[in-house]
Amino acid sequence: MDSCNSASSIERLLFDPTPEHAMLRETVRRFTDAEVEPQAEAHDASGTLNTALLRRCGELGLLGLTVPQEDGGIGMDAVAAVIVHHELARSDPGFAIAFAAQCLLFVNNFYHASSREQRERILPRVMTGEWIGAMGMTEPGAGTDVLGMTTTAERRGDLYVLNGRKIFITNGYEASCVLTYAKVDGRITAFVVERGFPGFSTGEPIKKMGMRASTMCELIFDDCQVPAANLLGEEGGGVTCMMRNLEIERLCVAAISLGIADRCLREMVAYAVQRKAFGKSIAQFGQIQRYIGEAYSDYEAARCLIYREAAKVGPGQRNRLGTDAAKLFAAPMAKRVADAAVQVLGGYGYTTEYKVERFLRDAKLNEIGGGTLESHQKNITRDLTRALGA
Ligand SMILES: Cc1cc2nc3c(=O)[nH]c(=O)nc-3n(C[C@H](O)[C@H](O)[C@H](O)COP(=O)(O)OP(=O)(O)OC[C@H]3O[C@@H](n4cnc5c(N)ncnc54)[C@H](O)[C@@H]3O)c2cc1C
């Protein structure tokens, strides 16, 4: 566990970050301490996305984190993406999820699927945050079973006409553009749908348990007219587009869990030292030491796994097994650590003032969003049994 303001020597020793990664962590940490932390509670309470803060991320270059420099991004890798999500989630996991929806689910996904003309037209707007982006894959009747989606797209002259619904779409309510999937003659195809296209609308924000500093809503395509210029890649190319992006998405959801555990561990230790009971600091009680010791071990194990697997993820490098494993381990780990933090803080931990209850509510999402725990178990088993030729 390192201090809020400086990367520790242990971290350097363990992971030997490049100067670029170290500088990125410092920049995001300073930004998080100064601008993300102070607004987190208010946006959790109001259930609203801080769009101005997302645009600040654009000013810092973070929304084009993985876009090559020649296309206006800062050209960094999956380790960098983990660093940013880890740091943001130490203060505001809800905002970190909204950031992920913009930077990865839209921008990174779009970049690898788009033509030069589409990049020139759309990238500058989403990388600055002028346009909020979202990604719509899940449908009311098809979540884990994503290939079972029923949204259709029919070609009519220079247009595709989309019909169907998407649900639980992060940033959908504020979005100016959505990367979404629909079946053309039964084949999953990717499109960018822009706010204002006839037949496109969004529902009201759906109320939820945690991650309330981001919103989610339904996307409605009712004879929605999408110019053929907004087809991404080829008809039937949607599955490739979706799968190519899933690994970095999962990895960064795992990094958000890491940030949650990092913060909860710090809160737990600081409280245990100063809280007195029976004439002693509660940090001297063996049962409290068990919470702290197990939380630290959990956090460190997740940190090693996530950063190790991040080094093996890239546009031309597949790592489904590693990223599934990282998220499968990190999501329940963060929930355990956040729960332990609430327990160590006792009644104070249950109040909103001490913040750890927010992190516990936020932690649960990562066992569902970006793939459920069960989907990771299924994928891992499939990959391991295939590797054995079973
Ligand atoms: C806060 C939030 C934000 C989200 N943001 C987005 C977003 O931006 N874009 C987007 O497209 N989606 C988003 N989602 C949707 C999310 O990805 C889905 O909720 C998730 O994939 C699960 O789908 P489902 O809810 O339909 O559950 P289901 O797939 O119906 O699953 C229900 C249960 O059945 C289990 N199950 C299903 N199939 C199997 C199987 N074969 N074997 C064993 N168990 C199985 C699941 O693991 C789960 O426990 C978001 C969800 C939430 C809650």
The ligand as a Gaussian input file, in Angstrom:
#p B3LYP/6-31G(d) Opt

LIG

0 1
 C      -23.898000      -0.730000     -13.647000
 C      -23.872000      -1.504000     -14.945000
 C      -23.253000      -0.950000     -16.052000
 C      -23.277000      -1.631000     -17.274000
 N      -22.735000      -1.027000     -18.385000
 C      -22.867000      -1.632000     -19.593000
 C      -22.430000      -0.954000     -20.795000
 O      -21.909000       0.160000     -20.755000
 N      -22.634000      -1.583000     -21.982000
 C      -23.202000      -2.815000     -22.084000
 O      -23.359000      -3.313000     -23.187000
 N      -23.614000      -3.477000     -20.955000
 C      -23.459000      -2.917000     -19.728000
 N      -23.889000      -3.565000     -18.598000
 C      -24.503000      -4.875000     -18.727000
 C      -23.648000      -6.009000     -18.199000
 O      -22.539000      -6.232000     -19.042000
 C      -24.575000      -7.235000     -18.069000
 O      -25.454000      -6.955000     -16.976000
 C      -23.826000      -8.512000     -17.840000
 O      -23.108000      -8.890000     -18.995000
 C      -24.775000      -9.659000     -17.450000
 O      -25.851000      -9.756000     -18.326000
 P      -27.354000      -9.843000     -17.724000
 O      -27.510000      -8.732000     -16.759000
 O      -28.272000      -9.944000     -18.859000
 O      -27.379000     -11.197000     -16.899000
 P      -27.613000     -12.661000     -17.485000
 O      -26.707000     -12.919000     -18.614000
 O      -29.065000     -12.881000     -17.685000
 O      -27.161000     -13.529000     -16.236000
 C      -27.963000     -13.773000     -15.078000
 C      -27.200000     -14.819000     -14.233000
 O      -27.092000     -16.049000     -14.988000
 C      -25.721000     -16.407000     -15.097000
 N      -25.482000     -17.046000     -16.389000
 C      -25.844000     -16.622000     -17.626000
 N      -25.379000     -17.479000     -18.559000
 C      -24.719000     -18.457000     -17.895000
 C      -24.007000     -19.647000     -18.291000
 N      -23.876000     -20.003000     -19.581000
 N      -23.470000     -20.426000     -17.331000
 C      -23.599000     -20.084000     -16.020000
 N      -24.241000     -18.991000     -15.579000
 C      -24.795000     -18.183000     -16.506000
 C      -24.963000     -15.080000     -14.999000
 O      -23.616000     -15.289000     -14.657000
 C      -25.761000     -14.368000     -13.902000
 O      -25.414000     -14.839000     -12.643000
 C      -23.868000      -2.917000     -17.363000
 C      -24.457000      -3.483000     -16.234000
 C      -24.480000      -2.797000     -15.044000
 C      -25.158000      -3.440000     -13.863000

